[in-house]
Structures are given as C-alpha cells and as structure tokens.
Amino acid sequence: MIVNRPLAIRLSGLFLPFLLSLLFKSDPVLSYFIAWLGSFLIFFLTLSGWVKSLPDDRSIAEQLMRPIFLVQIIFAGYMACTSIFYFMDVMGYQNFVRLNYVLIDQERLQLTAQCQRYYCLGHAAFVTGILVFMDYPVKKKYYIDKQKLANLLMMFAVISFPVSVLFLRIPGLSQFYFQLNSLSFIAGTLALAFAIPLKKIGNTLICLSFYFFNFYQALLSGFKEPIIVSVLVLGVFLYPNYKKAVAFTFVPLLLLLFMFLPTYNRIFRQNAWSGETNADEASQLALDAALNNDSSDDDNSNWGFLAFRLSEIDMFTKFVQSTPKQVDYYYFDLLKQSGTALIPRIFWPSKPSTEDLIMERVYDAGVVNRASNVSAKPAFIVDAYLSGGALGIFLCLFAYGAIAQSIALKAEKLFGGYILGTALIFSGLFQIMWRGISFEFLINSVFWSFISMLAIHKILTVTNILEEV
C-alpha cells in the first residue's frame, strides 16, 4: 500500500463535506444538507476518476461489479443518501406536503443532522479504504478458456444450489447455505447475461428457469432486498451489451418496485407470517393490494416506508442519544464477540445466540423494549460508532472499504480476472458487503466466505478448469 502525496491530498478532499458540516453544526438544517449533499459530491469525485484514476483494463460498463462502483453505490448510497425522507418527516412533511400544525422537535432535528454528519464521514472513510488498496490490472496467476465461460457459469448455478440446500439440512452449517445460494443466483444471472448475446438457446432457457425460480423465491421471502437485488443484478450484467434497453427498462422497473414493494411486503407478511394463508395465497393477496395501491395504514404506507424503513437513521439517532451519555462505548467488545461468532455451531452446539448478543446493545440503548418481539439489529456504521464515536467510524469504515477491495483483488488473481473473480465469486460469496450489517454477522460471513472462496479455487485447479498462467 503506497499513497503518494497528490493522492493523499485528493483523498483528504473527500472529508471536506464532513468538516464543513461540522463547522455549521449550530444550524442543523444547513449542517444536514451539507453532509447529505457531501455524499453526492464524494460519488462524483470518486466515480469520475478525479481522486484516483479508475481501472482502465475494461470499460466502465464491463466492471460495474468492482467495489468502487456497485459496492460503493449500494452500501454508501443506502447508508448516506436515503435519510432525506426521514429528514423531511422531522421537518413536518408527510407525503411531500408540509403540515402546518406540526411542531419541529429540535432535539430530534439536531440528532438527525449529527447522524448525517457521521454518514458523510463514514462514506468518505469507506471509499478512501477502497481507493488506497485499488490496484488494477491484477496480475493473474490462473486463467480459463473464454469459450468455456458460459457453460462454467451455468454449471456453477446448477451445482451450487443443491449443495446449498445440503448445508441447510446439516445442523450448525446453515450459514454456508446463504453463501452458496447467493452464489447460485449470481452464477445463473451472469450465465443468462452471457447466453442471450451468444444466442445459446439451451443455456438461455435453463438460466431463465433459474432466474425466475430465484425471483419467485424472493417474492415469497417477505423481504424487499432480494427482489430488488434480483432485478438490479440482471440489469448490471446485461448493461454492457444492451445499454439503451437496460436504461429504458430496468431503471423504471426499479423505481416501480420501490413504489409497490412496501404495500406488497406488508400484506404478504400479515397473511403468510401469521399463518392465516400459505405463501402462494399471501403473495397473490399482496400483489392485488399493491396493484390497487392499498396503503390505508398510515404507519405502513409508502411514506412510512420512505421515512422510517428505507433509511436506518431513526435507529441511529437513538443510539447516538444514549451513547456515551447513558451507555459507554464498547471499544473492542464487539470485535471480541465477533470472534466468538466465527466458531461454527457444529463445533460448539451451546454457542450463545449471535442475535441475542446483538440485541443486548439494542436493549441497553433503549431502542426497543426487552418485552417486545422485535428484531432491530444495528447497521455496521452504528456498531462502528458504538465502538468509539467518530474515530470508531473512521477506522472501521476505512477497514471495511480496504477489506472489500482487497478481497476483490484476491478473487481476480485466483480466478483469472474480472468475470469469475469479481462478477461471480466476489459478488456471489461476499454480497453481504453490499449492505453492511452488525459486526458479528458481517465478520462471520466474510471470514467463512473467504474460506469458501479458497475451497472453490482449489476444486477448480484440481479439476484443471483453472490453469496456471
């Protein structure tokens, strides 16, 4: 890792929005907007190549799965840019209309601005970690015949899915189910994007079957993220060959999903999770409600989704309010708990529940009541704050970006380049890094995904699918 002086100066410029928002913290509205708009400035400075030249071994459209692009856009975009609706709610807006009878809670406003400043700091630190370790083109140790790629990707999809189901049935190893299931989906989607322009009818039909099966499973999951990711990933993979078609179809489709999914998921959960109907019937009821715009419940309306569930800033403000005033910083305690979480339950059947460990800090902060049956796991940046305030955010988010970039580079080195290395292995096994979650879950998943990556590499070299350069 070598950082020359010009790069160091430009990297330091990424932190100017945070410092400027801190300077105007006495005016929470101005401070909030400086920090919020600061993240868009960071996107522009990094994605334009101003801070550090972007990799030139492939066109931009052909390297969107690399950390500087998709990981930054999803992770930092979700973290730092989605709070605008919550801020509008704080300012007395509802459904984009100002309510004259609402009094602004000044403490809530101050906390919102403070958390947005932390988001801006975290974004700058995260992308700094990526840029410092970003070193392309990767010197490849292995290669694969390009003519075999389409069939190999389809093979990954076909094999990894049943293997993932097998892990689901083995007590204590279910975490590998999620890794391989994600890998199967990415492989199938990537294979589909390969098969369509090559006009391989057989491959296309098989991959389409896999894609629609995964999309159907996403609809029955009760969660918005798998549905959005399934559409987003297909669009990203098809984009290099069909730029205009993707721009005119997938962008509006994603916007429509954000409009209809809140209602769909609310109705689906009410029916399926209560046991009143089976998943198929609940899905049909939810689809009918979404298409008929049934959002009569104010707390679960589209505005409620935009203001309180699209962003996690409401929870963040409660943690900031309690730490360090009522609850001291955790410092290295969360990392120690993460080390415990690494041990598979098959080797430690009595291992404490990871979710219970995480929920303890949620209860201590008063985010939710202990008597309530609610899961409210903090985001990665919240755990970073709980570990040491602003300094904890800077150090942890820098490490997050550096680790994501280092793993992507390692994957390209081991798997012969971008297609297998980043687009398949990194995006499939390490998809959890697209949206940072609590330390314990993230560190556990990344560690064992790295082990899985090495195991897959070994299998491919032993079978001579990957050959040394």
ZAMARGU-4260 file (C-alpha; in steps of 0.2 Angstrom, whole numbers, plus 5000, padded with zeros to 4 digits):
<rodrens>
0) 5000/5000/5000 | 5009/5016/4994 | 5000/5033/4994 | 5009/5047/4985 | 5007/5065/4990
5) 4995/5070/4976 | 4983/5056/4980 | 4984/5059/4999 | 4979/5077/4996 | 4964/5072/4985
10) 4959/5059/4997 | 4959/5072/5011 | 4947/5082/5000 | 4934/5068/5002 | 4932/5073/5020
15) 4929/5092/5017 | 4910/5090/5017 | 4910/5082/5034 | 4922/5095/5041 | 4911/5109/5033
20) 4895/5101/5040 | 4904/5100/5057 | 4908/5119/5056 | 4890/5123/5054 | 4883/5111/5066
25) 4874/5125/5076 | 4862/5126/5061 | 4856/5108/5060 | 4846/5111/5044 | 4861/5118/5034
30) 4873/5105/5043 | 4862/5091/5037 | 4861/5097/5019 | 4880/5100/5018 | 4883/5082/5024
35) 4869/5074/5013 | 4875/5083/4998 | 4893/5079/5003 | 4890/5061/4999 | 4884/5065/4981
40) 4900/5075/4979 | 4910/5060/4985 | 4901/5049/4972 | 4906/5062/4959 | 4924/5064/4964
45) 4927/5045/4965 | 4917/5039/4950 | 4923/5052/4939 | 4941/5047/4942 | 4946/5064/4950
50) 4953/5057/4966 | 4961/5041/4958 | 4961/5035/4940 | 4948/5022/4938 | 4954/5005/4931
55) 4957/5005/4913 | 4958/4987/4909 | 4940/4986/4905 | 4926/4999/4900 | 4916/5006/4914
60) 4901/4996/4909 | 4911/4980/4910 | 4917/4982/4928 | 4902/4988/4937 | 4903/4974/4950
65) 4920/4981/4957 | 4920/4989/4974 | 4922/5007/4968 | 4906/5005/4958 | 4892/4994/4964
70) 4898/4991/4982 | 4900/5010/4985 | 4884/5014/4976 | 4873/5002/4986 | 4882/5002/5003
75) 4886/5021/5004 | 4870/5026/4994 | 4859/5016/5006 | 4868/5022/5021 | 4871/5040/5017
80) 4858/5046/5004 | 4841/5038/5009 | 4839/5048/5025 | 4831/5063/5016 | 4813/5057/5018
85) 4816/5055/5037 | 4823/5072/5037 | 4808/5079/5028 | 4797/5070/5041 | 4807/5078/5055
90) 4804/5095/5047 | 4785/5092/5047 | 4782/5085/5030 | 4771/5070/5025 | 4769/5063/5008
95) 4780/5078/5002 | 4767/5091/5009 | 4771/5102/5024 | 4759/5100/5038 | 4757/5117/5046
100) 4751/5110/5063 | 4767/5100/5066 | 4780/5107/5078 | 4798/5103/5074 | 4807/5093/5088
105) 4823/5102/5089 | 4832/5088/5098 | 4827/5076/5085 | 4832/5088/5072 | 4849/5090/5080
110) 4852/5071/5081 | 4847/5069/5063 | 4860/5081/5057 | 4873/5073/5069 | 4870/5056/5062
115) 4870/5063/5044 | 4887/5070/5048 | 4893/5053/5053 | 4886/5045/5037 | 4896/5058/5027
120) 4912/5054/5037 | 4909/5035/5035 | 4906/5037/5017 | 4922/5046/5015 | 4932/5034/5025
125) 4924/5019/5016 | 4929/5025/4999 | 4946/5030/5005 | 4949/5012/5010 | 4944/5006/4993
130) 4955/5019/4983 | 4970/5016/4994 | 4970/4997/4990 | 4963/4999/4972 | 4977/4992/4961
135) 4972/4987/4943 | 4975/4977/4932 | 4978/4962/4943 | 4992/4951/4939 | 4983/4934/4936
140) 4990/4918/4942 | 4977/4907/4934 | 4966/4908/4918 | 4952/4899/4910 | 4947/4897/4891
145) 4935/4911/4887 | 4925/4899/4876 | 4921/4888/4892 | 4915/4903/4902 | 4896/4902/4898
150) 4895/4884/4902 | 4905/4885/4918 | 4894/4899/4924 | 4879/4888/4921 | 4887/4874/4930
155) 4891/4885/4945 | 4872/4889/4946 | 4866/4871/4944 | 4879/4863/4956 | 4879/4877/4970
160) 4860/4877/4973 | 4858/4859/4978 | 4874/4860/4988 | 4867/4875/4997 | 4852/4865/5002
165) 4863/4851/5008 | 4871/4863/5020 | 4854/4870/5026 | 4850/4852/5032 | 4866/4850/5042
170) 4864/4857/5059 | 4877/4871/5063 | 4882/4874/5045 | 4867/4883/5038 | 4877/4899/5036
175) 4885/4891/5021 | 4868/4889/5013 | 4866/4908/5012 | 4883/4909/5003 | 4881/4896/4991
180) 4863/4901/4987 | 4868/4918/4983 | 4882/4911/4973 | 4870/4901/4963 | 4859/4916/4960
185) 4874/4927/4954 | 4880/4912/4943 | 4863/4909/4935 | 4860/4928/4932 | 4878/4930/4924
190) 4876/4914/4914 | 4860/4921/4907 | 4868/4938/4903 | 4881/4928/4893 | 4869/4916/4885
195) 4857/4929/4877 | 4870/4938/4866 | 4878/4922/4861 | 4861/4916/4856 | 4863/4899/4865
200) 4845/4894/4866 | 4848/4879/4878 | 4858/4889/4890 | 4846/4904/4889 | 4831/4893/4894
205) 4840/4884/4908 | 4846/4901/4915 | 4829/4909/4913 | 4822/4895/4923 | 4834/4898/4937
210) 4832/4916/4936 | 4813/4916/4938 | 4814/4902/4951 | 4825/4914/4961 | 4814/4929/4958
215) 4799/4918/4964 | 4808/4913/4980 | 4812/4932/4983 | 4794/4936/4981 | 4790/4923/4995
220) 4804/4929/5006 | 4794/4943/5014 | 4809/4955/5011 | 4811/4969/4999 | 4830/4967/4996
225) 4831/4950/4987 | 4818/4956/4975 | 4827/4972/4971 | 4844/4964/4970 | 4837/4951/4958
230) 4832/4964/4946 | 4847/4976/4949 | 4860/4962/4946 | 4852/4956/4929 | 4852/4974/4923
235) 4870/4977/4928 | 4876/4960/4919 | 4865/4965/4903 | 4871/4983/4903 | 4887/4981/4893
240) 4878/4973/4878 | 4861/4982/4879 | 4865/4999/4886 | 4849/5008/4880 | 4837/4993/4883
245) 4843/4992/4901 | 4842/5010/4904 | 4825/5012/4897 | 4818/4996/4906 | 4827/4992/4922
250) 4828/5009/4929 | 4809/5012/4928 | 4807/4994/4934 | 4817/4998/4950 | 4808/5014/4953
255) 4791/5004/4952 | 4797/4991/4964 | 4801/5005/4977 | 4784/5011/4974 | 4774/4995/4976
260) 4785/4984/4987 | 4781/4992/5004 | 4762/4988/5001 | 4766/4971/4994 | 4778/4966/5008
265) 4766/4972/5022 | 4751/4962/5015 | 4762/4947/5012 | 4769/4947/5030 | 4752/4950/5038
270) 4745/4934/5029 | 4759/4922/5027 | 4769/4926/5044 | 4753/4925/5054 | 4749/4908/5047
275) 4732/4913/5040 | 4737/4908/5022 | 4751/4899/5013 | 4764/4908/5004 | 4757/4907/4987
280) 4740/4914/4993 | 4748/4928/5003 | 4758/4933/4988 | 4743/4934/4977 | 4734/4944/4990
285) 4749/4956/4992 | 4751/4958/4973 | 4732/4963/4972 | 4734/4975/4986 | 4750/4983/4979
290) 4742/4985/4961 | 4727/4993/4969 | 4738/5004/4979 | 4730/4998/4996 | 4740/5008/5008
295) 4727/5013/5021 | 4738/5010/5036 | 4747/5026/5039 | 4761/5018/5048 | 4764/5006/5034
300) 4761/5017/5020 | 4773/5022/5006 | 4778/5037/5016 | 4781/5027/5031 | 4792/5016/5021
305) 4802/5030/5014 | 4804/5039/5030 | 4806/5025/5043 | 4811/5009/5034 | 4821/5014/5018
310) 4834/5023/5030 | 4840/5017/5047 | 4844/5034/5053 | 4829/5034/5066 | 4838/5019/5075
315) 4855/5028/5073 | 4848/5043/5082 | 4843/5033/5097 | 4860/5025/5099 | 4868/5042/5097
320) 4856/5049/5110 | 4861/5035/5123 | 4880/5033/5119 | 4891/5038/5128 | 4879/5048/5139
325) 4870/5033/5147 | 4880/5018/5139 | 4898/5019/5137 | 4907/5015/5121 | 4910/4996/5118
330) 4928/4999/5111 | 4934/4981/5107 | 4920/4971/5115 | 4910/4970/5098 | 4925/4963/5089
335) 4928/4950/5103 | 4910/4945/5101 | 4913/4943/5083 | 4927/4932/5086 | 4916/4920/5096
340) 4903/4921/5082 | 4916/4914/5070 | 4916/4896/5078 | 4903/4886/5068 | 4889/4879/5079
345) 4893/4861/5073 | 4909/4863/5084 | 4901/4872/5098 | 4882/4867/5100 | 4880/4878/5115
350) 4887/4893/5107 | 4877/4909/5113 | 4864/4915/5100 | 4873/4929/5090 | 4856/4938/5088
355) 4854/4938/5107 | 4871/4946/5109 | 4867/4959/5096 | 4850/4963/5104 | 4858/4966/5121
360) 4866/4983/5115 | 4849/4987/5106 | 4840/4985/5123 | 4854/4994/5133 | 4852/5009/5122
365) 4833/5009/5124 | 4830/5007/5105 | 4817/4994/5108 | 4809/4987/5124 | 4815/4970/5130
370) 4797/4964/5132 | 4794/4967/5113 | 4796/4954/5100 | 4806/4964/5088 | 4822/4962/5079
375) 4832/4978/5077 | 4850/4974/5073 | 4861/4989/5071 | 4869/4994/5055 | 4888/4992/5053
380) 4891/5011/5055 | 4881/5011/5071 | 4892/4997/5078 | 4907/5007/5072 | 4900/5022/5082
385) 4897/5012/5097 | 4915/5006/5097 | 4922/5023/5098 | 4912/5038/5091 | 4918/5047/5076
390) 4935/5039/5077 | 4927/5022/5078 | 4918/5026/5062 | 4933/5032/5053 | 4944/5017/5057
395) 4930/5004/5055 | 4923/5011/5038 | 4941/5013/5031 | 4944/4995/5036 | 4928/4990/5028
400) 4932/4998/5011 | 4950/4991/5012 | 4945/4973/5015 | 4931/4974/5002 | 4944/4980/4989
405) 4957/4968/4994 | 4946/4953/4993 | 4940/4958/4976 | 4958/4959/4970 | 4962/4942/4978
410) 4947/4935/4969 | 4953/4941/4952 | 4970/4935/4955 | 4964/4917/4960 | 4950/4916/4946
415) 4958/4923/4931 | 4951/4940/4930 | 4935/4950/4932 | 4922/4938/4926 | 4925/4924/4938
420) 4934/4934/4951 | 4924/4949/4954 | 4907/4947/4945 | 4905/4929/4951 | 4915/4925/4966
425) 4916/4942/4975 | 4898/4947/4971 | 4891/4929/4975 | 4900/4925/4991 | 4903/4942/4998
430) 4886/4950/4993 | 4883/4954/5012 | 4896/4968/5009 | 4884/4977/4998 | 4874/4982/5014
435) 4884/4982/5030 | 4876/4974/5045 | 4881/4971/5063 | 4899/4967/5066 | 4896/4949/5072
440) 4885/4944/5057 | 4896/4953/5044 | 4913/4947/5051 | 4907/4929/5052 | 4900/4929/5035
445) 4915/4937/5027 | 4928/4926/5035 | 4919/4910/5030 | 4915/4916/5013 | 4934/4919/5011
450) 4937/4901/5016 | 4924/4895/5004 | 4932/4906/4990 | 4949/4897/4993 | 4940/4880/4993
455) 4931/4883/4977 | 4948/4889/4969 | 4956/4873/4975 | 4942/4862/4967 | 4944/4872/4950
460) 4963/4870/4950 | 4962/4851/4954 | 4950/4848/4940 | 4960/4858/4928 | 4946/4870/4925
465) 4958/4884/4931 | 4976/4883/4924 | 4991/4892/4930 | 4997/4906/4918
</rodrens>
